[in-house]
Amino acid sequence: MSFVVALFSVLAIAAVGCADDGDEAEVIVQTVVVEKEVDKPKPKPLVVYSGRSESLVGPLISDFEEVTGIEVQVNYGKTGALAATLLEEGGNSPADVFFAQDPGGLGSVDSLLAELSSDILDSVPDWAHDPENRWVGTSGRARTVVYNTDALTEADLPDSIEDFTKPEWKGRIGWAPTNSSLHAMITAMRQEWGEDRTKAWLEGIVANDVKAYAKNTPTVAAAGAGEIEVGFVNHYYLHRFIAEEGESFAARNYYTRTADPGSVVLVAGTAILESSDNKDVAKQFIKFLLSASGQQYFAAKTYEFPLNENAKPNNLLPAIEDITKPSIDLGDLKDIKGTQELLREVGALP
Protein backbone atom coordinates (compact mmCIF):
# COMPACT_ATOMS: atom_id res chain seq x y z
CA MET A 1 0.00 0.00 0.00
CA SER A 2 0.99 3.65 -0.42
CA PHE A 3 -0.24 6.97 0.88
CA VAL A 4 -1.41 10.14 -0.87
CA VAL A 5 -1.83 13.48 0.84
CA ALA A 6 -5.20 15.18 0.59
CA LEU A 7 -5.89 18.78 1.63
CA PHE A 8 -9.30 19.58 3.05
CA SER A 9 -10.54 23.06 3.84
CA VAL A 10 -12.72 23.16 6.96
CA LEU A 11 -15.01 26.03 7.77
CA ALA A 12 -15.35 26.94 11.42
CA ILE A 13 -17.58 29.56 12.90
CA ALA A 14 -16.21 31.23 15.97
CA ALA A 15 -18.10 33.70 18.08
CA VAL A 16 -16.01 36.84 18.63
CA GLY A 17 -18.18 39.01 20.73
CA CYS A 18 -21.63 40.42 21.33
CA ALA A 19 -23.27 43.62 20.17
CA ASP A 20 -26.62 45.27 20.80
CA ASP A 21 -27.82 44.19 17.37
CA GLY A 22 -26.65 40.55 17.84
CA ASP A 23 -23.61 38.35 17.92
CA GLU A 24 -20.81 38.94 15.44
CA ALA A 25 -19.07 35.89 13.99
CA GLU A 26 -15.80 35.32 12.14
CA VAL A 27 -15.40 32.67 9.49
CA ILE A 28 -12.15 30.74 9.95
CA VAL A 29 -10.76 28.58 7.14
CA GLN A 30 -8.48 25.79 8.39
CA THR A 31 -6.53 23.44 6.15
CA VAL A 32 -6.27 19.86 7.39
CA VAL A 33 -3.74 17.38 5.98
CA VAL A 34 -4.98 13.81 5.71
CA GLU A 35 -2.99 10.77 4.56
CA LYS A 36 -5.12 8.35 2.62
CA GLU A 37 -4.03 4.76 1.97
CA VAL A 38 -4.26 3.73 -1.67
CA ASP A 39 -3.19 0.73 -3.69
CA LYS A 40 0.33 0.93 -5.14
CA PRO A 41 0.85 -0.57 -8.61
CA LYS A 42 2.15 -4.11 -8.29
CA PRO A 43 5.69 -4.58 -9.69
CA LYS A 44 6.09 -6.74 -12.75
CA PRO A 45 7.29 -10.29 -12.10
CA LEU A 46 11.07 -10.63 -12.34
CA VAL A 47 12.17 -13.21 -14.92
CA VAL A 48 15.38 -15.04 -13.97
CA TYR A 49 17.27 -17.56 -16.10
CA SER A 50 19.12 -19.64 -13.50
CA GLY A 51 21.99 -21.98 -14.24
CA ARG A 52 22.08 -22.67 -10.51
CA SER A 53 19.81 -25.52 -9.49
CA GLU A 54 16.53 -25.00 -7.69
CA SER A 55 17.73 -27.08 -4.74
CA LEU A 56 20.62 -24.67 -4.19
CA VAL A 57 19.05 -21.26 -4.75
CA GLY A 58 15.28 -21.80 -4.74
CA PRO A 59 14.91 -21.09 -1.00
CA LEU A 60 16.85 -17.83 -1.32
CA ILE A 61 14.71 -16.69 -4.24
CA SER A 62 11.60 -17.51 -2.19
CA ASP A 63 13.00 -15.35 0.61
CA PHE A 64 13.31 -12.44 -1.83
CA GLU A 65 9.69 -12.90 -2.88
CA GLU A 66 8.53 -12.97 0.73
CA VAL A 67 10.52 -9.89 1.76
CA THR A 68 9.65 -7.74 -1.25
CA GLY A 69 6.29 -9.09 -2.40
CA ILE A 70 7.72 -9.33 -5.92
CA GLU A 71 7.01 -12.48 -7.91
CA VAL A 72 10.03 -14.19 -9.44
CA GLN A 73 9.57 -16.46 -12.44
CA VAL A 74 12.57 -18.77 -12.75
CA ASN A 75 13.68 -20.76 -15.78
CA TYR A 76 16.12 -23.36 -14.39
CA GLY A 77 18.61 -25.12 -16.65
CA LYS A 78 22.28 -25.68 -17.31
CA THR A 79 24.32 -22.50 -17.55
CA GLY A 80 25.66 -23.30 -21.02
CA ALA A 81 22.23 -24.15 -22.41
CA LEU A 82 20.70 -20.99 -20.95
CA ALA A 83 23.51 -18.89 -22.38
CA ALA A 84 22.83 -20.40 -25.79
CA THR A 85 19.13 -19.57 -25.37
CA LEU A 86 19.95 -15.97 -24.49
CA LEU A 87 22.14 -15.63 -27.58
CA GLU A 88 19.36 -17.05 -29.72
CA GLU A 89 16.72 -14.77 -28.18
CA GLY A 90 18.91 -11.68 -28.31
CA GLY A 91 17.06 -8.45 -27.61
CA ASN A 92 13.73 -10.30 -27.55
CA SER A 93 14.57 -12.37 -24.47
CA PRO A 94 11.99 -12.27 -21.67
CA ALA A 95 14.81 -12.64 -19.14
CA ASP A 96 15.68 -9.79 -16.81
CA VAL A 97 18.48 -11.54 -14.91
CA PHE A 98 20.97 -14.28 -15.80
CA PHE A 99 22.09 -16.19 -12.69
CA ALA A 100 24.98 -18.36 -13.86
CA GLN A 101 26.99 -21.17 -12.33
CA ASP A 102 30.31 -19.78 -13.48
CA PRO A 103 31.99 -16.73 -15.05
CA GLY A 104 32.43 -18.49 -18.38
CA GLY A 105 28.68 -18.65 -18.92
CA LEU A 106 28.33 -14.96 -18.10
CA GLY A 107 31.25 -13.97 -20.30
CA SER A 108 29.83 -15.87 -23.25
CA VAL A 109 26.82 -13.50 -23.33
CA ASP A 110 28.53 -10.28 -22.21
CA SER A 111 27.38 -8.42 -25.32
CA LEU A 112 23.79 -8.80 -24.05
CA LEU A 113 24.45 -7.53 -20.53
CA ALA A 114 23.87 -4.11 -19.01
CA GLU A 115 26.61 -2.32 -17.10
CA LEU A 116 26.16 -2.64 -13.34
CA SER A 117 26.32 0.30 -10.97
CA SER A 118 29.17 0.83 -8.52
CA ASP A 119 26.94 0.28 -5.47
CA ILE A 120 26.51 -3.33 -6.65
CA LEU A 121 30.10 -3.92 -7.73
CA ASP A 122 31.55 -2.49 -4.52
CA SER A 123 29.82 -5.24 -2.52
CA VAL A 124 32.44 -7.80 -3.62
CA PRO A 125 36.24 -7.86 -4.06
CA ASP A 126 37.58 -6.58 -7.36
CA TRP A 127 38.60 -10.06 -8.50
CA ALA A 128 35.00 -11.28 -8.13
CA HIS A 129 33.35 -9.12 -10.78
CA ASP A 130 33.75 -8.53 -14.47
CA PRO A 131 36.46 -5.98 -15.34
CA GLU A 132 33.95 -4.41 -17.72
CA ASN A 133 31.32 -4.27 -14.93
CA ARG A 134 28.72 -6.41 -16.70
CA TRP A 135 28.41 -9.18 -14.13
CA VAL A 136 29.11 -9.66 -10.43
CA GLY A 137 29.99 -12.75 -8.43
CA THR A 138 27.50 -13.93 -5.83
CA SER A 139 29.56 -16.66 -4.12
CA GLY A 140 32.99 -18.26 -4.38
CA ARG A 141 33.36 -21.86 -5.54
CA ALA A 142 36.76 -23.54 -5.51
CA ARG A 143 37.72 -26.36 -7.78
CA THR A 144 39.12 -29.24 -5.81
CA VAL A 145 40.13 -32.88 -5.95
CA VAL A 146 37.79 -35.08 -3.91
CA TYR A 147 39.52 -38.28 -2.78
CA ASN A 148 38.54 -41.56 -1.12
CA THR A 149 39.93 -41.62 2.41
CA ASP A 150 40.03 -45.42 2.61
CA ALA A 151 42.41 -45.55 -0.35
CA LEU A 152 44.41 -42.34 0.02
CA THR A 153 45.65 -39.67 2.36
CA GLU A 154 46.30 -36.11 1.30
CA ALA A 155 50.03 -36.87 1.36
CA ASP A 156 49.48 -39.44 -1.42
CA LEU A 157 48.14 -36.78 -3.79
CA PRO A 158 50.38 -34.88 -6.21
CA ASP A 159 51.16 -31.19 -5.80
CA SER A 160 49.60 -30.31 -9.15
CA ILE A 161 46.50 -31.46 -11.01
CA GLU A 162 48.80 -31.87 -14.01
CA ASP A 163 50.36 -34.97 -12.43
CA PHE A 164 47.14 -36.99 -12.63
CA THR A 165 48.13 -37.80 -16.22
CA LYS A 166 50.84 -40.14 -14.91
CA PRO A 167 50.23 -43.86 -15.56
CA GLU A 168 49.83 -44.74 -11.87
CA TRP A 169 46.46 -42.91 -11.85
CA LYS A 170 44.97 -45.02 -14.62
CA GLY A 171 41.45 -46.22 -13.81
CA ARG A 172 41.32 -44.22 -10.56
CA ILE A 173 39.92 -40.84 -11.72
CA GLY A 174 36.40 -39.50 -12.26
CA TRP A 175 34.98 -36.26 -13.68
CA ALA A 176 31.80 -34.75 -15.13
CA PRO A 177 32.80 -33.81 -18.70
CA THR A 178 29.57 -31.93 -19.46
CA ASN A 179 29.72 -29.82 -16.29
CA SER A 180 30.11 -26.08 -16.87
CA SER A 181 32.42 -25.60 -13.88
CA LEU A 182 34.81 -28.19 -15.31
CA HIS A 183 34.64 -26.31 -18.59
CA ALA A 184 35.48 -23.09 -16.75
CA MET A 185 38.45 -24.79 -15.07
CA ILE A 186 39.74 -26.06 -18.42
CA THR A 187 39.26 -22.59 -19.90
CA ALA A 188 41.40 -21.30 -17.02
CA MET A 189 44.00 -23.93 -17.95
CA ARG A 190 44.05 -22.61 -21.50
CA GLN A 191 44.62 -19.11 -20.13
CA GLU A 192 47.34 -20.21 -17.69
CA TRP A 193 49.05 -23.06 -19.57
CA GLY A 194 48.28 -22.41 -23.20
CA GLU A 195 46.47 -24.58 -25.74
CA ASP A 196 49.13 -27.27 -26.28
CA ARG A 197 49.78 -27.97 -22.61
CA THR A 198 46.07 -28.06 -21.82
CA LYS A 199 45.39 -30.43 -24.71
CA ALA A 200 48.21 -32.70 -23.52
CA TRP A 201 46.66 -32.76 -20.02
CA LEU A 202 43.23 -33.67 -21.40
CA GLU A 203 44.70 -36.40 -23.59
CA GLY A 204 46.54 -37.79 -20.57
CA ILE A 205 43.40 -37.85 -18.43
CA VAL A 206 41.40 -39.57 -21.18
CA ALA A 207 44.22 -42.08 -21.69
CA ASN A 208 44.02 -42.87 -17.97
CA ASP A 209 40.50 -44.25 -18.50
CA VAL A 210 38.78 -41.46 -16.59
CA LYS A 211 35.23 -42.40 -15.57
CA ALA A 212 32.53 -39.98 -16.73
CA TYR A 213 29.61 -38.92 -14.54
CA ALA A 214 26.63 -36.75 -15.33
CA LYS A 215 27.53 -34.07 -12.79
CA ASN A 216 29.46 -33.32 -9.60
CA THR A 217 27.10 -35.04 -7.18
CA PRO A 218 27.52 -38.61 -8.51
CA THR A 219 31.26 -37.97 -8.88
CA VAL A 220 31.55 -37.22 -5.15
CA ALA A 221 29.29 -40.19 -4.35
CA ALA A 222 31.57 -42.44 -6.40
CA ALA A 223 34.63 -41.17 -4.50
CA GLY A 224 32.92 -41.84 -1.17
CA ALA A 225 31.93 -45.34 -2.26
CA GLY A 226 35.42 -46.19 -3.52
CA GLU A 227 34.25 -46.53 -7.12
CA ILE A 228 36.94 -43.99 -7.97
CA GLU A 229 39.81 -42.74 -5.84
CA VAL A 230 39.85 -39.11 -6.99
CA GLY A 231 37.45 -36.79 -8.80
CA PHE A 232 37.61 -33.24 -10.14
CA VAL A 233 34.69 -31.30 -8.62
CA ASN A 234 33.54 -28.10 -6.93
CA HIS A 235 34.35 -28.00 -3.23
CA TYR A 236 30.88 -27.67 -1.71
CA TYR A 237 29.36 -30.95 -2.91
CA LEU A 238 31.41 -32.91 -0.39
CA HIS A 239 30.03 -30.89 2.51
CA ARG A 240 26.47 -31.63 1.46
CA PHE A 241 27.25 -35.36 1.63
CA ILE A 242 28.88 -35.01 5.06
CA ALA A 243 25.87 -33.02 6.32
CA GLU A 244 23.54 -35.81 5.19
CA GLU A 245 25.65 -38.89 5.98
CA GLY A 246 27.95 -37.73 8.76
CA GLU A 247 31.70 -37.50 9.24
CA SER A 248 32.06 -41.18 8.34
CA PHE A 249 31.47 -40.36 4.67
CA ALA A 250 34.70 -41.69 3.16
CA ALA A 251 35.81 -38.73 1.06
CA ARG A 252 37.50 -35.37 1.64
CA ASN A 253 38.60 -32.41 -0.47
CA TYR A 254 42.15 -31.65 -1.50
CA TYR A 255 43.22 -28.21 -2.73
CA THR A 256 46.32 -28.56 -4.90
CA ARG A 257 49.53 -27.34 -3.32
CA THR A 258 50.72 -25.81 -6.58
CA ALA A 259 49.08 -22.60 -7.79
CA ASP A 260 47.44 -24.18 -10.80
CA PRO A 261 43.90 -24.30 -12.25
CA GLY A 262 43.16 -27.43 -10.21
CA SER A 263 42.21 -25.18 -7.29
CA VAL A 264 41.05 -22.09 -9.13
CA VAL A 265 38.38 -20.17 -7.22
CA LEU A 266 35.50 -19.47 -9.57
CA VAL A 267 32.33 -17.57 -8.82
CA ALA A 268 28.68 -18.11 -9.42
CA GLY A 269 27.43 -14.77 -10.67
CA THR A 270 24.58 -12.72 -11.95
CA ALA A 271 23.90 -10.01 -14.49
CA ILE A 272 21.08 -7.84 -15.85
CA LEU A 273 20.04 -8.15 -19.49
CA GLU A 274 20.32 -4.91 -21.44
CA SER A 275 16.97 -5.71 -23.05
CA SER A 276 15.18 -5.91 -19.68
CA ASP A 277 12.43 -3.39 -19.01
CA ASN A 278 12.49 -4.32 -15.32
CA LYS A 279 16.00 -3.19 -14.41
CA ASP A 280 15.12 -1.53 -11.10
CA VAL A 281 13.66 -4.76 -9.73
CA ALA A 282 16.57 -6.73 -11.22
CA LYS A 283 18.99 -4.46 -9.38
CA GLN A 284 17.00 -4.94 -6.17
CA PHE A 285 17.26 -8.72 -6.62
CA ILE A 286 21.04 -8.63 -7.08
CA LYS A 287 21.48 -6.39 -4.06
CA PHE A 288 19.48 -8.92 -2.05
CA LEU A 289 21.81 -11.73 -3.16
CA LEU A 290 24.84 -9.65 -2.14
CA SER A 291 23.44 -8.46 1.18
CA ALA A 292 24.92 -9.82 4.39
CA SER A 293 21.87 -12.08 4.89
CA GLY A 294 21.94 -13.32 1.29
CA GLN A 295 25.64 -14.07 1.55
CA GLN A 296 25.13 -15.82 4.87
CA TYR A 297 22.72 -18.14 3.09
CA PHE A 298 25.45 -19.19 0.65
CA ALA A 299 27.93 -19.70 3.50
CA ALA A 300 25.60 -21.69 5.76
CA LYS A 301 23.31 -23.54 3.35
CA THR A 302 25.34 -24.19 0.21
CA TYR A 303 28.83 -24.28 1.81
CA GLU A 304 30.18 -21.65 -0.58
CA PHE A 305 32.54 -18.78 0.09
CA PRO A 306 30.69 -15.52 0.80
CA LEU A 307 31.99 -12.50 -1.11
CA ASN A 308 30.52 -9.80 1.12
CA GLU A 309 32.96 -9.18 3.97
CA ASN A 310 30.05 -8.62 6.36
CA ALA A 311 29.01 -12.28 6.07
CA LYS A 312 30.70 -14.90 8.23
CA PRO A 313 32.45 -17.70 6.29
CA ASN A 314 31.53 -21.29 7.06
CA ASN A 315 34.04 -22.67 9.57
CA LEU A 316 34.05 -26.02 7.74
CA LEU A 317 35.92 -24.37 4.86
CA PRO A 318 39.48 -23.12 4.62
CA ALA A 319 39.93 -19.37 4.46
CA ILE A 320 39.61 -18.39 0.82
CA GLU A 321 42.92 -16.51 0.99
CA ASP A 322 44.67 -19.71 2.16
CA ILE A 323 43.83 -21.65 -0.99
CA THR A 324 46.78 -21.80 -3.36
CA LYS A 325 45.28 -20.59 -6.61
CA PRO A 326 46.50 -19.18 -9.91
CA SER A 327 46.28 -15.51 -10.81
CA ILE A 328 43.55 -15.71 -13.43
CA ASP A 329 41.23 -12.90 -14.45
CA LEU A 330 37.76 -14.43 -14.29
CA GLY A 331 36.65 -11.99 -16.97
CA ASP A 332 38.89 -13.82 -19.43
CA LEU A 333 37.04 -17.13 -19.11
CA LYS A 334 34.72 -16.42 -22.02
CA ASP A 335 35.72 -18.98 -24.60
CA ILE A 336 33.69 -21.89 -23.29
CA LYS A 337 32.87 -22.91 -26.86
CA GLY A 338 36.58 -23.32 -27.59
CA THR A 339 36.94 -25.49 -24.49
CA GLN A 340 34.03 -27.68 -25.54
CA GLU A 341 35.57 -28.10 -28.99
CA LEU A 342 38.85 -29.14 -27.37
CA LEU A 343 37.03 -31.70 -25.21
CA ARG A 344 35.43 -33.15 -28.33
CA GLU A 345 38.77 -33.22 -30.09
CA VAL A 346 40.33 -35.38 -27.34
CA GLY A 347 37.28 -37.64 -27.12
CA ALA A 348 35.97 -36.44 -23.75
CA LEU A 349 32.70 -35.20 -25.28
CA PRO A 350 30.72 -36.77 -28.13
Residue pairs with C-beta under 8 A, 6 or more apart in sequence:
1 37
1 38
1 39
1 40
2 37
2 38
2 39
2 40
3 35
3 36
3 37
3 38
4 35
4 36
4 38
5 33
5 34
5 35
5 36
6 33
6 34
6 35
6 36
7 31
7 32
7 33
7 34
8 31
8 32
8 34
9 29
9 30
9 31
9 32
10 29
10 30
10 31
10 32
11 27
11 28
11 29
12 27
12 28
12 29
12 30
13 25
13 26
13 27
13 28
14 25
14 26
14 28
15 23
15 24
15 25
16 24
16 25
16 26
17 23
17 24
18 24
43 68
43 69
43 70
43 278
43 281
44 277
44 278
44 281
45 70
45 71
45 72
45 73
46 70
46 71
46 72
46 73
46 96
46 97
46 278
46 281
46 282
46 285
47 72
47 73
47 75
47 94
47 95
47 96
47 97
47 278
48 61
48 72
48 73
48 74
48 75
48 95
48 96
48 97
48 98
48 99
48 285
49 74
49 75
49 77
49 82
49 85
49 86
49 95
49 97
49 98
49 99
50 57
50 61
50 74
50 75
50 76
50 77
50 82
50 99
51 77
51 78
51 79
51 80
51 82
51 83
51 98
51 99
51 100
51 101
51 102
51 105
51 180
52 76
52 99
52 100
52 101
52 268
53 76
54 74
54 76
56 302
57 99
57 302
58 74
59 297
59 301
60 289
60 294
60 297
60 298
60 301
61 72
61 74
63 288
63 297
64 70
64 72
64 285
64 288
65 71
65 72
67 288
68 284
68 288
70 281
70 284
70 285
72 285
75 82
75 95
77 85
78 101
78 180
79 100
79 101
79 102
79 104
79 105
79 180
80 105
80 108
80 180
80 183
80 336
80 340
82 98
82 100
82 105
83 98
83 100
83 105
83 108
83 109
83 336
85 93
86 93
86 95
86 98
86 109
86 112
86 273
87 108
87 109
87 112
89 95
90 112
90 275
91 112
91 274
91 275
92 275
93 112
93 273
93 275
95 273
95 276
96 272
96 273
96 276
96 278
96 279
96 281
96 282
97 270
97 271
97 272
97 273
97 276
97 282
97 285
97 286
98 105
98 106
98 109
98 113
98 135
98 270
98 271
98 273
99 138
99 268
99 269
99 270
100 106
100 135
100 268
100 269
100 270
100 271
101 180
101 181
101 268
102 141
102 180
102 181
102 183
102 184
102 266
102 267
102 268
102 269
102 333
103 130
103 135
103 137
103 184
103 266
103 267
103 269
103 330
103 331
103 333
104 180
104 183
104 184
104 187
104 333
104 334
104 335
104 336
104 339
105 180
105 184
105 336
106 113
106 130
106 134
106 135
106 269
106 270
106 271
107 130
107 135
107 331
107 332
107 333
107 334
107 336
108 334
108 336
108 337
109 271
110 130
110 132
110 134
110 135
110 334
112 273
112 274
112 275
113 134
113 135
113 271
113 272
113 273
113 274
114 134
114 271
114 272
114 273
114 274
114 276
114 279
115 132
115 133
115 134
116 129
116 133
116 134
116 135
116 136
116 271
116 272
116 286
117 283
119 287
120 136
120 283
120 286
120 287
120 290
121 129
121 133
121 136
123 136
123 287
123 290
123 307
123 308
124 136
124 137
124 290
124 307
124 308
125 307
127 329
127 330
128 136
128 137
128 140
128 267
128 269
128 307
128 330
129 135
129 136
129 137
129 269
130 136
130 330
130 331
131 329
131 331
132 331
134 271
135 269
135 270
135 271
136 269
136 270
136 271
136 286
136 290
137 267
137 268
137 269
137 307
137 330
138 267
138 268
138 269
138 270
138 286
138 289
138 290
138 294
138 298
138 307
139 267
139 268
139 295
139 298
139 302
139 304
139 305
139 306
139 307
140 265
140 266
140 267
140 304
140 305
140 306
140 307
140 320
141 181
141 234
141 235
141 236
141 265
141 266
141 267
141 268
141 304
141 305
142 234
142 235
142 255
142 263
142 264
142 265
142 266
142 305
142 320
142 323
142 325
143 181
143 185
143 232
143 233
143 234
143 235
143 261
143 262
143 263
143 264
143 265
143 266
144 233
144 234
144 235
144 238
144 253
144 254
144 255
144 262
144 263
145 157
145 161
145 230
145 231
145 232
145 233
145 253
145 254
145 255
145 256
145 262
146 219
146 220
146 223
146 230
146 231
146 233
146 237
146 238
146 251
146 252
146 253
146 254
147 154
147 157
147 223
147 229
147 230
147 231
147 251
147 252
147 253
147 254
148 223
148 224
148 226
148 228
148 229
148 230
148 250
148 251
149 250
149 251
149 252
150 226
150 250
151 226
151 229
152 229
152 230
154 252
154 254
157 230
157 254
158 164
158 166
158 256
159 256
159 257
159 258
160 256
160 257
160 258
160 260
160 262
161 201
161 232
161 256
161 260
161 261
161 262
161 263
162 201
162 258
162 260
162 262
164 173
164 204
164 205
164 208
164 230
165 200
165 201
165 203
165 204
165 205
165 207
165 208
166 204
167 208
169 208
169 230
170 207
170 208
170 209
171 208
171 209
172 208
172 228
172 229
172 230
173 205
173 208
173 209
173 210
173 211
173 228
173 229
173 230
173 231
173 232
174 210
174 211
174 212
174 213
174 219
174 222
174 223
174 227
174 228
174 230
174 231
174 232
175 182
175 205
175 210
175 211
175 212
175 213
175 219
175 231
175 232
175 233
176 182
176 212
176 213
176 214
176 215
176 216
176 218
176 219
176 233
177 212
177 343
177 348
177 349
178 214
178 215
178 349
179 215
179 216
180 336
181 216
181 234
181 266
182 232
183 336
183 339
183 340
183 343
184 264
184 266
184 333
184 336
185 232
185 261
185 262
185 264
185 266
186 198
186 202
186 261
186 339
186 342
186 343
187 333
187 334
187 335
187 336
187 338
187 339
188 261
188 264
188 326
188 328
188 333
189 197
189 198
189 201
189 261
190 198
190 335
190 338
190 339
190 342
191 328
191 329
191 332
191 333
192 260
192 261
192 326
192 328
193 201
193 261
195 342
198 342
199 342
199 345
199 346
202 342
202 343
202 346
202 348
203 346
205 348
206 346
206 347
206 348
210 348
211 222
211 227
211 228
212 348
213 219
213 222
213 231
216 233
216 234
216 237
217 237
219 228
219 231
219 232
219 233
219 237
220 231
220 233
220 237
220 238
220 241
220 251
221 241
222 228
222 231
223 229
223 230
223 231
223 251
224 241
224 245
224 249
224 250
224 251
225 250
226 250
232 262
234 266
235 253
235 255
235 303
235 317
236 302
236 303
236 304
238 249
238 251
238 252
238 253
239 303
239 314
239 316
239 317
240 303
241 249
241 251
242 249
255 263
255 318
255 323
255 324
256 262
256 263
256 324
257 324
258 324
259 324
259 325
259 326
259 327
260 326
261 326
261 328
263 323
263 324
263 325
264 325
264 326
264 328
265 305
265 320
265 323
265 325
266 330
266 333
267 307
267 330
268 304
270 286
270 289
272 279
272 282
272 283
272 286
273 282
276 282
288 294
289 295
290 307
290 308
291 308
292 308
292 310
292 311
294 308
295 306
295 307
295 308
295 310
295 311
296 306
296 311
296 312
298 304
298 305
298 306
298 311
299 305
299 306
299 311
299 312
299 313
299 314
300 314
303 314
303 316
303 317
305 313
305 317
305 320
306 312
306 313
313 319
313 320
340 349
343 349
344 350
